[in-house]
Amino acid sequence: MVVDNKLFEAKNISFDYDGEEIFSQISFSIDKGDVLCILGPNGTGKTTLIKCLNGLHDISSGEILINGKNIKKLSFKQISKHIGYIPQAHVPSFPFKVFDVVLMGRAPYLNLTDSPKEEDKKIALEALKTLGIDDLKDKEYTNLSGGERQLVFLARVLCQKPDILILDEPTSHLDFGNQIKLLEIIDNLAKSGLSIIMSSHFPDHAFLSSTKVAIMKDGGFIDFGTPDDVVSEENLRKAYSIDVKLIELDNKRKVCVPLKTNLKIDL
């Protein structure tokens, strides 16, 4: 019998912290080339969910499967060969050269006493070229702009040669232009075969680069599916407690416009 395993699958997963339920009964799956965007307001558990999906937190119940294998049965090194993770913020401590920072992404393939081989260095350079930042390779990481650091960290993750990228609000510290550039890079990486899970505060991002969308609120998914089906005025109203207007542009792409609440504040 042939078993059709999904690349990545969450089955009825829940997470508790000190007796408090953070999220519960979440299920979804993604395949090669999918981009899943997880939307939702602050405090709903998106970051905690992201950390569970890459094995940083142990779920309380349910299963997380990579190619049909339970993530709990994989070592951190094995997980790192399948999943690349970029947290919301990564503060540089030492003035490493950009190339050395990216080369650190080869760590899952090296023993503690090993030095990077020529093949590892070639992979690091290819990752920089893929993102169009090979001109930064000799610069100090600490002297880069926020947008450049984000791309360098992404190159480091690509060096792991993962099947899946998990990105926690990857555009949160970027200006408007760099947000769009990063989303275009995510779109191109997905077209090359990578699968991507990312969280975002911006519903528009779902229309720009996603194949699947989940809207999360109060520790659960209120909807999951394609961007056109899930990112609706009704669902956004439920999630963010404000009225939202969806407008279709000439190129058939939709944008989300939040409407004023006319809240009166007495000063």
N, C-alpha and C positions, 0 to 999 in steps of 0.2 A: 504493500500500500504506500502511495506517495503522499507525504504530508506537506501541505502548502504553508510553510512558515512565513510569517511576515518578517520584514527586516527588523522592525522594532514594534513591540506591542506592550501596552499596559492593560492589565486585566483586573478590574475592580479594586484598584489600589486606594489605600487610605493611609493617613499619617496623623499620629497623635504626638503632642509635646507636653510633658508634665500633666498628662490627663486631659489636656484640651485638644479637641479634634480640629485640625487645621484644614484638612480636606478629606473627602470620603467618596468611595465607589466611583472612581474615575476610570474610564476605559476608552482606549483609542488605539489605532495602529497606523503606521506609515510604511511606505515602500520606497524603493530606490527613486530618487529624483523628486520626492515630495517635499514641500515646504509647509510646515504647520505653524501657524501664527496663533499664539495664545493671548487673547485680549482679556481685559478686566480691570476694575478699579484697584486702587491701593489697598493693601491689607487683605486681599481675598485669597492669598496663598500661592500666587504664581511663582515667586522665587523659591519657596519651599518645594513646590512640585518639581521645578526644574532641578533642584539639588537631589531630589529623590530619583529622578529619571537617569541621572548620571552616576548614581551610587554613593553620593556624598552623605545622604541621609538614608537610613533603613526604613522602609515602609512598614506600617503596623500590620497590614494585611494586603492580600492580593499578590499579583506577580508582575514583574517587569522582565520581558523576554527580548533577547537580541539574537536574531537568527534561530529562534526557538529555544535558546538556552537561558535559564534563569540567571539574572544578573547577580543574585546572591551567591551563586556557585562559581563566579568568576573573580579572579584576583584584580586588584586595582590596575596592575600592569596590563592584564588581559582586556579590561574594560577600556583602557586608554588606547588600545589598538583599534577599537571599534568606535569609540565616542571621543570627539573633541569638544571641549567645554570652554566657553568664555563667560566669566562672571560679569556682573554689572560694572564693577570698578576693579581695577588692578593698578595699585600705586607702585611705581618703580622705586626700588631701594638703592640699587647700585648702577653706576654709569656704564653698563655693558654696551658693547657695540651691537647695533641692530642685528647683524649677521649672527652673533653669538646667542642673542635672545631667541631668534628663530631656530637656530640649531638645537636649542634645548628641547624642542618638540620631538627630537629623535630619542629622548630618554627611555620610552617604553621598549625600545629595541636594543638597548645597551645594558650591560651589567654594570655594577658599581665601579669596577676597576677598568672598564672599557673606555677608550677614547673614540670620539667620532671618526668614522672612516671616510674615505673620499666619496663613497656612495651617499653617506649621510650629508656631507657638505653639498653634494650635487642636488640632493632633494631639497635642502634648505634654500639654495639659490633659485631653484625652479619655483618654490613657493613664493619667493619675493617677486619673481618675474610674473607669475600668474596674477598677482595683485598690482603689478605695475609700480612697485616700490623698490626695485633692485638698486636704484640710485641712492637709497638711504642706507645701504648695507654697512658702510663704514662710519656712520654717524652714531653718537651716543644716544641710547634710548631715552635717557632722562631729559634730553634737550629737544625732543620732538613735540609737536602739537598733539592735542587730544585725538584728532582725527587720524594722524599718522601713527600714533601709538596703537589705536584700535586696529588698524590695518596690519601693523607688525605682529600684534598678538594673534590676529587671524592667520597670518602666515605661519606663525609658530604652531598653531593648531593644525593647519594643513600639513605640516611636516610630519605629523603623527600618522598620516595616511588613513584617516578614519573613514568609516562608512557613514557616520552620522555626526552632524555638528549641532550642539545645543548651546544656544545663545540667550543669555538673560538680558533683555532690554538692550540690544547691541547699539541702538541709536540714541540712548538716553542722554549721553554727554556730547552729542555732536550737533553742529549747527545745521541749518536747513539744507544747505547744499551737500554737506558730507553725509547727511542721512540718506538722501536720494542715491548718492554714489555707492554707499554701502549696500543699500537694497538692490541696486543693479548688480553688484558683485555677488550677493546672495543668490539672485536669480540665475546668474551665469554658472555659479557653482552647482546649483541644482540641475541645470541643463547638462552639466558634465557628468552627472550621476550621483552626486552627494545628496543625502537626505538631511533636512534641516528642521530643527524645532527651535522656535524663538518666541520669546514673550515680548509684548509691546503695549505701550499706553495709547498708541495711535491707530484707530480703526482704518485710516487710509492705507496704512502699511499692508493690510491684508489684501487690498486690491492691487497693490503694486508688485508683490512678489510671492504670494501664497497660492497653494493649490488646495489647502485645507485650513479651516479656522475653527478654533474653540473659543467660546466666550465663558469666562469663569467668574462666578460670584458666590459669596457665602460658602466657600469650600467645595464647590462642585461646578460641573459644566452645565450651563443652561441651554447650550446648543453646540452642535458639532457638525461640520459638513463643508461644502464649498463656500467661498467668499460670497457669491451672489445669494446663496440660500441663507447663510448664517448672519451676515452683516446687514441686518435690516433695521429700519427705524424703530420697530417694536422691541427687538432684542437689545439695541443700544440704549433705549429708554429704560429697560429693565436693569441693565448692567450699571449704568452711570447715573440714573435718576434725573436725567435731563432730557428735553426734547432735542432730537437730531433730525436734520433734513439730509437725505441722500440726493445728490445731483449727478446726473450723467453728462460727462463732457462729450465733445464732438468725436473724440477717439474711442467712445463707448466705455471709457473708464469711469467708475463712480468715485465721488469724493464725499466725505462726511462733514457737514457744517453744523456745529453745536449752536443751539438757539439760546438767547438770554433767558434767565429765569425771572427777571424783573424783581429780584430779591431786594427788599428795602432794609437799609441798615441805619439805625438811629445813632448819630454821633453826639 
